[in-house]
Amino acid sequence: MRAAVAEAPGPLRAACRRLARIIAILLASVVLMPLQWLVMRFTRGPNAFVVPRWWFGCLRRAMGIQVEMIGTPRTGGGTLLVGNHLSHYDIVVLGSLLPARFIAKDQMQGWPGMKFVGELAQTLYISRRQRDAAAVAAQLGAQLRGDHDLVLFPEGTTSSGERVAPFKSSLFALFLQRPAGAPGWTLQPFTQQLLSVDGVALDAGGDRAAYAFHGEMRAGPHVKHFLGLSGARVRVTFHPPVTIGDGVDRKALALRLHAIVAGALPTHAEPVGG
């Protein structure tokens, strides 16, 4: 009888876990995506971020990602949240915590289903190419709303999460400009720190690469592998908001924000450029 109830072999257990998670994600999507489409027929204001938070929360739980949150995110509109970028799972983690829009690179629209999901979440897709900088600024300027909060990953790419890569300062310029008498944007830095993967703490040998997505990794195999694991634990630290004074240099601002974000990690930050 003991053999009959013995734990399934690793590959079979991973396959069963993967299937169960995919089913849970599909069920949540079938219920909540049409609801969000309906909501957006009436409003694209703050109330349009309620259902996405539910959806991202369902996805996060289905994937077994536990979040330890430190500090309080600023909400209510006019906040640009700036932090480090570990993985495609960052959208799920932060989307479950914040009623905010994401600024993402335009290549993501080519991922299966991402264009539709991005429209429902009001994602701002932009080009990271230097020659498109002027067009990007005009595109963002036309779509910014004072009653929305935004999430920006100024590294411009994902990393292993051990250090914070240099922040690209070009996008900050748009948020430093405001018409006379108009309220300015408030910046709030945040730090994401991966603590454990598949129940094993990183400092005890946990597999960082099973969660962090960087380098030459391929998205499909990376997601497939992670869904077969028990999950991960991530700490998100929301630092005090940063007030932007008049005449602030964007590169100096990038340096300041980088120092705050990197300072919450147990490793030393890389030099900043850009």
N, C-alpha and C positions, 0 to 999 in steps of 0.2 A: 504493500500500500504506500510505503514511503516513496518508492520509485515513481509511483503514479502521480504524486503531487510535487515531485522534485522540480526545482526551478528550471525553466527552459534554457537551453544552450544560448550563449551570447548572441550569435547571429540571428537566431529565431526570435529571441526576446527583443532585439533591436528592430527587426522587421515588423513585429506586432505593435511595438510602441510607435513606430513611424506611421503605420497604417491608421492607428487610433487617432494620432494627432492630425493627420491629413483630413480624416473624416470630421473631427471637431472643428477644424479651420473652415472646411467647406460649409458645414452647417451654420456656423456663425456668419459666414459671408452671405449665404443664401437668405438669411433672415434680416441682417442689418444693412446690407448694401442697397437693396430696394428701398428700405426705409430712409436711408440717407439721400438717395436720389429724389425721393418725394420731398424731404425737408428742404432740399436745395431748390426746389421749384418755387418756394415761398421766401427763403432767406439765405443769404450768404454771410450773415453777421455772426456774432458770438454763438447764437443757438445752433449754428450749423456745425459746431465742433463737438456737440454732445454725443451723437451717434458714433463718429469716428473714435472717440475715446473708449466707448463701449467695445467697439470692434477690435481696436488694438489691445485692449485689456483681455478680451477673449483669446486673441492670438497669443499673447504673452503667456497666459496660463496654460493654454494648450501645448505650448512649446516648452513648458517647464522652466521659464525664466523668472527667477525671484529677484525682487528689487528692494534694496535697502536705500531709503531716501534720507538725505541729510539736508537741512535747510528748507526754505520755502520758495517755490517758484513764484515769480511775480506774474500776475495775470490781469486781465481787464482791458488789454489793448495798449499799443504803443511800446511794447517790450521786444527787443531783439535779444534772444538767448543764444549765447555763443559758447561752444564747447568742442571737445575732442571727439573724433570719429573712429570707432573701433570696428564696426561691422554693419551689414545690412540689417541686423537685428536692432540697431540703435533706433530706427524708425518705430519699431514695435514698442520698445521700452519707453521712449520719450513720448510717443503718441498716446500711450496709456496713462501718462502722467499730466500731459499738457494740452489745453485747448488751443493749439497753435498750428500755424502753417509751416511747412518745411521748405527751405531753399535747397534744391537738389540739382545735380548736374544733368544736363539734357540727355546724356546717353542712357540714363535709366528708363526713359520712355520706351526704349526698344526692348526692355525686359518683358516677358509674357505677363499681360494683365496690368502692368504698372501704369500705363497711360490712363486706363479707366479708374484705377484706384487713386491715382494722383488727382484726377478731376474731382472725385468725391471728397478727397481730403484737402482740396484747394492748394495743392503743392505748386510752388513756383519753380519751374524748370529753367535753368540758365546754362549758357555756354561758359566753360572755363577757359576758352582760348583767348589769349591776350588780344588778338586782332578784333574780337567781338566785344571788347570792354565797353565801348560807347553804346552799342546796341543793347547790351545787358543792362546798363544803367538806365536807359530809356524804358526798357521793358519792365524792370522792377518798379521804377518810379510811377509808371502808369497803373500798376496793380496794387501798390501799397495802400492799405487802409488803416486809419488811426485806431479803429476798434479791433484790429487783429494783432496777435502776437506772432513773432516769427522765430524759427530755429535755424541757425546758420552753423555749418561746420567749416571754419575758415582754413583748416589744413588743406582742404581741397581734395582729400582722398582719405581712405581708411588706413589704419596702422595697426601694429601689433598691440598697442595699448600700453606698452612699457614706458614710452616717452611720448611727449606731445611734439609733433612735427611743427615746423615754422608756420605761422599764420600768414595767409595771403591778405594783404591789407587793402587791396583795390576795392572790394565791395563795401568796406566801411565808409568810404567817401560819400556814398549816397545817403547814409544815415546821419552824417554830420551836417548835411545841408538841410535847411528848412526855411520856408518863406517867413517873412517878418510877421511876428505875432502868433505863428503856428507853434503848437507844443512840440518839443523835440522827442526823439526816441530815447528810451532808457535801456541801457545794456545790462544784461545779467549773465555773467559767466557761469558755466557749470562744468563739472568734471565727471566723466564716466570711468569707473575702475572695475575691471573684471576681477572677481574674488575667487570663484571656483567654477569648475566645469565637470559635469558628470559626478558630482558629489565629492570631488577631490580639490582641495584648496590649491591655488597656484603655487604657493610657497612649499607645498608638500608634493609637488610633481604634477599638478593638474595640467591638462592639455590646452594651453592658451590658443593654439591654432585651430582648435575645434570650434571656437566662438569668434575670435578675431579674424577678419577677412582682409587680406592685404597681399601685396606682391603679385605673383603670377597665379594665385589661386583661381579656380573656376567656381562660379557661383553654384551651379547645379550639384556637383559632388559635395561641395561644402555644406549646403543645406541638407542634403540627404543624410550625410554623416551625423550632423548635429541632431536631427530629428530622431535618430536612433539612440541617442544618449538620454540620460535622465534629466538633463537641462543644465542650467548655469545660474550663478548668483552674481548680481551686478550692483555696485554702489553708485548712486548718482548724488553728487554734492552740488547743491545750488548755493552759490556764493552771494554775498550782498550785492545789490544792484550798483552799477557804476554810473555816476552822473557825468554827462558830457557837457563840458563848458564850451563857450565860444572860442573859436580859433584853435581847436585841438587838431593836431597833426594825426592823420590816419595811421602812419607808421608807428608813431609813439603810442597811439591807442592800441594797435595790434600787439606791440611789445608788452604793454601793461596787462592786457587781457591774457596773453600767453603765459605770463608769469603767474597769474592767479590760477589759471586752469592747471598748469603743470605743477604748481606748488602743492596740490592735493594728492599727487601720486607719490609712491614711496621711492621713485627713481628720479634721477636728475633730468631736467629738461634739456632739450637740444637748443643750440643757438637759433635765434629767430632772424628771418630775413623776409623780404617781400614787401 
